[in-house]
Structure formats: structure tokens, C-alpha cells
Amino acid sequence: MNKVRFVNPQLQYQNFKTEILAKVDDVFSRGDLIMRKDLTDFEDAVAKFVGVKYAIGVNSGTDALSLAMEACGIGQGDEVITVGHTFMASISAPYHVGAKAVLIDVGADYDMNVAQIEAAITPNTKAIEPVQLNGRMCNMQAIMDIAKKHNLIVIEDAAQALGSKVKMADGTWKMAGSIGDAGCFSMYPFKVLGGFGDAGILTTNNDEIAHKVKLLRFNGESREDRKFYYHGYTALLDNLQAALLSIKFKHLPKWLERRREIANRYLNGMKDIAGLALPHYGDDDTHYDIYQNYVIRTPKRDELVAFLNTNGVETMISWDTPMYHQPVMMPNSISLPETEAICKEVISLPMFPELTDEEVDYVIAKVREFFHV
């Protein structure tokens, strides 16, 4: 078999090439490049999908996080509780507004260990930033209960979780990005909904947060009266990107279902392998996972990566070094045992909606061959 790609944006482009190029021509012909109807239409569609009043297009998921911090009033001397097992942007966002990230560990599902939150709260704690990693939501009911008890802001880092859901205590299902004060999504090209370049969106039900983010993303200027109310940023989602994302967005529900089909195929093909942990937790009655990444775990990770690479299977490791060991975070005395174990043991297998059953079966066969089963 030819190489099984980890992701394949080229194939997705070919599948929609005619529509994409027609839309590019349409936008360029209209000259609608900055803050036009394509952007507002896309924002409205995302807001409806997530189940919130507002969705605000920005340059990136990182911008969404940083603008959320500022719009929520987090600033100098404040502390934001988040996790050590995440991409650096989750940790950097508090620092961008003069605050500090306080890192806690994750659980076996790679999401925030809610049992550690209250011990990390100090008089300076202003917010909790749960990271909905790999397309799986955290225990948001517990997080919201703690936030309410301690009067804390909740900013969801839902960069990898567009379309994932969790059941709340009242029995209702809530989408990622609809529960906290703000939700932040990345539309980096390899996300479940990826742009042609970087892109992001912020969701909220809060009128004041939405208003401030809309101004901050455009140099602090109100488009209504042309006055500047904040020292803002150039962080607006380009109208062309929004137009192209709208084309893809129509297909997102079926793409998410395909991801779940692939995940189940992986599960059925590998669940009997001793020493291999799969990302299935037996809680489909409370979680709807969308498998942004299909993460498996084994102490033999490095050997498995080498074997799969030799046999034409592309993989990814997120991440082989804890973020708090990166130069920008040093020196520190942080020690998060689960995060450090995860960094030595996790590997992500190919996962994208165009992946064929034959390709999935080939990956399964090679994993089984490695484990001699």
C-alpha cells in the first residue's frame, strides 16, 4: 500500500476545487476583502451550530484565546488555571494580558483533572481555562460548579473540539464553546474545520464580551462611528477565509460522523491489544467525541512510531516534551506526573474524513503486527 497520510488537505481541496475556485473568483470580483457579508454569514452559521448568541471571526485560535482573556477583564497579577498537557497557546494566552498560567495535571482522557482545580485556587485566581483536547470535552459540569462557587471566569480552549458535546447535570447536551463565558476555536488547516491558512473564532453569550472582542480584533475601532475605544489588534478573520470556510462548514456534520466511524473501526480492530490504550472511555451517554486526533498510548511509543513510519504510516506526537519544560517557561519547579508520562507514551494515528476503510485497516494491521497479535 502507498503511504497512509496523517492528514491530506490536498485531497479535500481536490474534492471541492471547482466550488472553492469559484468562490475565490466571486469574492475577488466583488472586492469584498475585509469585514463583509461572507464573514458575518459564517459567524452566524457557527453561532447557530454551537448554540450561542455570538461567533466572532479572528486570525487564529491563539488570537481567540488572548482576546477572550482581555475581554473578560483578566490582567496584571491575575492567575488562570489551565493544564500542562496542551499546546503552548493555551498557556501563553494569560501571559499576553499580564496574567499568569497556573498549570495542573490531566486525567487518563488527556483533559483537565477537575479534582486538582480547587487546590490550585489562590486569592489571585481569576479564571479557569479548560482545554477540550483531541475533540473530547472536559467535565464541564464540575468545572462550572467550581467556577460558580469561587466566582471565576471560564474560558474554554475548544481549539480542537468544534462539534463535540457533553451532557450537563440537567440532562441537556451542550456544545464545546457554549458553556463558559467564552469559547475559543482554531481553524488551522488541519483542524476538523480547517482554513486555507490560519483562522479562528470566538463564541460567547455575553453581550459585553462580544462587543469588546469585535472592537479589539479591528484595532479597537467601532465600525459604526469610526471611533477608537481600545488599543486593539489586527486580528480580524479575512473575508475570503470566511467565505472558503463556509463552503467546508456545510460538510462538517458528515465529516464529524466519518471521524467517529473511523474511530470505531480503530476500536474494533485494536481493542484486544494488551498494553495499548485507546481513546474510548465508555461514556458515550455523557460525551460526544469528534476525534480531532485519534490518540493511542503505549510505553513502546517510540518503537511503534519507527515501525509505522517504516511501513508507510504517518503519525504525530503531541507532545514529546511538556510545555513547562520549554525555554519560555523556565525556570520552574512544576511537576505533573500524568503529563510527563503522556509525553513519553502517546501517538496520534491518521485521522481525517477522506481516510478510506482500506487505509484504516492497513494501519490497524500494522499496529497489530507490531504487537504480535
C-alpha positions in Angstrom: 0.0 0.0 0.0 1.1 3.6 -0.6 1.8 5.8 2.3 -1.1 6.4 4.6 -1.1 10.2 5.2 -1.7 11.6 8.7 -3.8 14.3 7.1 -4.5 15.1 3.5 -5.6 18.7 2.8 -4.7 18.3 -0.8 -7.4 15.6 -1.3 -10.0 17.7 0.4 -9.1 20.6 -1.9 -9.4 18.4 -5.0 -12.8 17.3 -3.9 -14.2 20.8 -3.7 -11.8 22.5 -6.1 -14.5 23.8 -8.5 -16.6 25.4 -5.7 -13.5 26.8 -3.9 -12.1 28.5 -7.0 -15.5 29.8 -8.0 -15.8 31.4 -4.5 -12.3 32.9 -4.7 -13.3 34.5 -8.1 -16.6 35.7 -6.6 -15.0 37.4 -3.6 -12.2 38.9 -5.6 -14.6 40.1 -8.3 -16.8 41.8 -5.6 -13.7 43.3 -3.9 -15.1 42.1 -0.6 -11.8 41.5 1.3 -12.4 42.9 4.8 -15.4 42.5 7.1 -18.1 41.8 4.5 -21.1 39.6 4.3 -19.2 36.4 3.9 -17.7 36.9 7.3 -21.0 37.8 9.0 -22.7 34.8 7.3 -20.0 32.5 8.5 -20.2 33.9 12.0 -23.9 33.5 12.1 -23.7 29.9 10.9 -21.1 29.0 13.6 -23.1 30.7 16.3 -26.2 28.7 15.4 -24.2 25.4 15.2 -22.5 25.9 18.6 -25.7 27.3 20.2 -24.6 30.7 21.3 -25.6 34.3 20.5 -22.3 35.4 19.1 -19.4 33.9 17.0 -16.6 36.4 16.2 -14.1 35.6 13.5 -10.4 36.2 14.3 -7.0 35.5 12.9 -6.3 32.3 14.8 -7.2 30.2 17.8 -4.4 31.9 19.7 -5.9 35.3 19.0 -9.3 34.0 20.2 -7.8 32.9 23.5 -5.8 36.2 24.0 -8.8 38.4 23.1 -11.0 36.4 25.3 -8.7 36.9 28.3 -8.6 40.7 27.6 -12.3 41.0 27.0 -13.1 39.1 30.2 -11.0 41.6 32.2 -8.1 39.3 33.1 -4.9 41.3 33.6 -1.9 42.1 35.6 -1.4 39.9 38.6 -4.3 37.6 37.9 -3.9 33.8 37.7 -5.6 31.5 35.2 -5.8 27.7 36.0 -5.2 25.6 32.9 -3.4 22.3 32.1 0.2 21.4 31.4 -0.7 18.9 28.6 -1.7 21.3 25.9 -0.3 23.4 23.1 1.7 26.5 24.2 -1.0 28.9 23.0 -3.2 27.8 25.9 -0.5 28.7 28.4 0.7 31.9 26.6 -2.8 33.5 26.4 -2.8 34.6 30.1 0.7 36.0 29.8 -0.4 38.1 26.8 -2.6 40.1 29.1 -0.1 40.3 32.0 -1.6 37.3 34.0 0.0 34.0 34.9 -0.9 30.5 33.9 -1.2 28.1 36.8 -0.8 24.5 35.5 -2.5 21.4 36.8 -2.4 17.9 35.5 -4.8 16.0 33.2 -6.6 12.7 33.6 -6.4 9.5 31.6 -8.5 11.1 28.9 -5.9 13.9 28.5 -8.4 16.5 29.7 -8.2 18.7 32.9 -8.2 16.7 36.1 -11.0 18.5 37.9 -10.0 17.1 41.2 -6.9 19.3 41.2 -8.7 22.6 40.4 -9.6 23.8 43.9 -6.2 23.1 45.4 -4.8 25.5 42.7 -7.1 28.4 43.5 -5.5 31.4 45.3 -6.7 34.9 46.1 -5.3 35.9 42.7 -7.2 33.3 40.7 -9.4 35.0 38.1 -10.3 32.2 35.6 -10.3 28.6 34.7 -9.2 27.7 31.1 -10.3 24.1 30.4 -8.7 22.6 27.2 -11.0 20.4 25.3 -8.2 18.3 23.8 -8.4 15.9 20.9 -12.1 16.6 20.3 -13.2 15.5 23.7 -14.8 17.8 26.2 -13.8 18.2 29.8 -16.1 17.5 32.8 -17.7 20.9 32.2 -20.4 20.5 34.8 -17.8 20.1 37.6 -15.7 23.0 36.2 -18.7 25.3 36.0 -19.8 24.3 39.6 -16.3 25.2 40.9 -16.2 28.4 38.9 -19.6 29.5 40.4 -18.5 28.6 43.9 -15.4 30.7 43.6 -16.7 33.4 41.3 -14.3 32.6 38.5 -14.5 33.2 34.8 -14.4 30.2 32.4 -12.8 30.4 29.0 -13.0 27.2 27.0 -10.0 26.4 24.9 -12.0 24.5 22.4 -9.5 24.8 19.6 -9.7 21.0 18.9 -13.4 20.5 19.7 -15.7 22.1 17.2 -18.8 19.9 17.2 -18.0 17.9 20.4 -20.7 17.8 23.1 -21.1 16.9 26.8 -24.2 16.2 28.9 -24.8 18.6 31.8 -26.4 17.8 35.1 -29.8 18.9 33.9 -29.7 16.4 31.1 -29.1 18.8 28.3 -26.3 18.4 25.8 -24.0 21.4 25.3 -21.6 22.1 22.5 -18.0 22.9 23.1 -17.7 26.7 23.3 -21.2 27.2 24.6 -20.8 26.6 28.3 -18.1 29.0 29.6 -18.0 32.8 29.4 -16.2 32.4 26.1 -15.2 29.6 23.8 -12.1 29.7 21.5 -11.7 27.7 18.3 -8.8 27.2 15.9 -9.4 26.7 12.2 -5.8 26.0 11.5 -5.7 23.9 8.2 -5.5 20.5 9.9 -8.4 21.0 12.4 -11.8 19.4 11.8 -12.8 22.6 10.0 -9.6 24.0 8.6 -9.0 27.2 6.6 -6.5 27.9 3.9 -4.0 29.3 6.3 -4.7 30.2 9.9 -8.1 31.2 11.3 -10.1 31.2 14.5 -13.4 32.1 16.0 -14.6 33.1 19.5 -18.0 32.2 20.8 -20.0 33.8 23.7 -23.4 34.5 25.0 -22.2 37.7 26.8 -23.0 40.9 25.1 -20.1 42.9 26.6 -17.5 40.3 25.8 -18.8 40.1 22.2 -18.8 43.8 21.8 -15.2 44.2 23.1 -13.8 41.4 21.1 -15.3 42.8 17.9 -13.5 46.1 18.6 -10.3 44.6 19.8 -9.9 42.4 16.7 -10.1 45.6 14.5 -7.6 47.9 16.1 -10.1 48.9 18.8 -12.2 50.7 16.2 -16.0 50.7 16.1 -17.2 50.3 12.5 -20.4 52.1 13.4 -19.0 55.5 14.4 -15.3 55.1 13.3 -14.1 55.9 16.8 -11.3 54.0 18.6 -12.3 52.7 22.1 -9.3 50.4 22.8 -5.7 49.9 21.8 -6.6 46.9 19.7 -5.0 44.5 17.3 -5.1 43.5 13.7 -6.8 40.1 14.4 -9.8 40.0 12.0 -10.7 36.9 10.1 -10.3 37.7 6.5 -13.5 37.8 4.5 -12.0 35.4 1.9 -11.1 32.9 4.6 -14.6 33.1 6.0 -16.1 32.5 2.5 -14.0 29.4 2.0 -14.7 28.1 5.4 -18.4 28.5 4.7 -18.0 26.0 1.8 -16.4 23.5 4.1 -18.8 24.2 7.0 -21.7 22.8 5.1 -20.0 19.4 5.2 -18.8 19.5 8.8 -21.6 17.3 10.3 -20.9 14.4 7.9 -17.2 14.8 8.4 -17.6 14.5 12.1 -19.7 11.4 11.7 -17.0 9.9 9.4 -14.4 10.6 12.1 -16.5 8.7 14.6 -16.8 5.9 12.1 -13.1 5.7 11.7 -12.6 5.9 15.5 -14.9 2.9 15.9 -13.1 1.0 13.2 -9.8 1.6 15.0 -11.5 0.5 18.3 -12.9 -2.7 16.9 -9.6 -3.5 15.2 -7.3 -2.9 18.2 -9.3 -3.2 21.5 -7.8 -6.6 22.2 -4.2 -5.5 22.1 -2.7 -5.7 25.6 -0.6 -2.7 26.6 -2.3 -0.3 24.2 -4.7 2.3 25.5 -7.3 3.6 23.0 -9.2 6.9 23.3 -12.6 5.3 24.2 -13.8 5.8 27.7 -17.2 4.0 27.8 -19.1 7.2 28.4 -21.0 7.8 25.2 -24.0 8.6 27.3 -22.3 11.8 28.5 -19.7 12.6 25.8 -19.9 13.0 22.1 -16.3 13.0 20.9 -15.3 14.1 17.5 -11.7 12.7 17.4 -9.8 15.7 16.2 -6.9 13.4 16.9 -7.0 9.6 17.4 -4.5 9.3 20.3 -3.3 5.9 21.4 -0.9 5.3 24.3 1.8 2.7 24.9 5.2 2.5 26.8 6.6 1.3 23.5 5.6 4.6 21.7 9.0 5.4 20.1 9.4 1.9 18.7 5.9 1.9 17.4 6.4 5.3 15.7 9.5 4.0 14.0 7.8 0.8 12.9 4.8 2.6 11.4 7.0 5.1 9.6 9.0 2.3 8.1 5.7 0.7 6.9 4.3 3.9 5.3 2.0 5.1 8.1 2.4 8.8 9.0 1.8 9.6 12.7 2.1 12.6 15.0 3.3 13.0 18.7 1.6 15.7 20.7 3.8 16.4 22.6 7.1 14.7 23.4 8.1 17.4 25.9 5.8 19.1 28.5 5.2 22.7 27.7 6.5 23.8 31.1 9.9 22.4 30.1 10.1 24.7 27.1 12.6 27.5 27.3 10.0 30.3 27.6 8.7 28.6 30.7 11.9 28.1 32.5 13.0 28.1 35.3 10.2 26.5 37.2 9.6 23.6 39.6 6.4 22.3 38.0 5.9 18.5 38.2 2.8 17.0 36.6 3.2 13.2 36.6 0.4 12.3 34.2 1.5 15.0 31.7 5.1 13.7 31.8 4.0 10.1 31.3 1.7 11.0 28.5 4.5 12.9 26.7 6.5 9.6 26.6 3.7 7.4 25.5 1.2 9.0 23.2 1.0 8.8 19.4 -1.8 10.0 17.1 -2.8 7.8 14.2 -4.1 9.0 10.8 -7.5 10.7 11.2 -9.3 12.7 8.5 -12.7 12.2 6.9 -11.3 11.2 3.5 -9.4 8.3 5.0 -10.6 5.1 3.4 -11.6 1.9 5.3 -8.8 0.2 3.5 -6.3 2.7 4.8 -7.7 2.4 8.3 -7.5 -1.4 8.1 -3.9 -1.2 6.9 -3.0 1.0 9.9 -4.7 -1.5 12.2 -2.9 -4.4 10.6 0.5 -2.7 11.1 -0.2 -1.9 14.8 -1.3 -5.5 15.4 1.9 -6.7 13.6 4.0 -4.5 15.9 2.4 -6.0 19.0 2.5 -9.6 17.5 -1.3 -10.1 17.7 
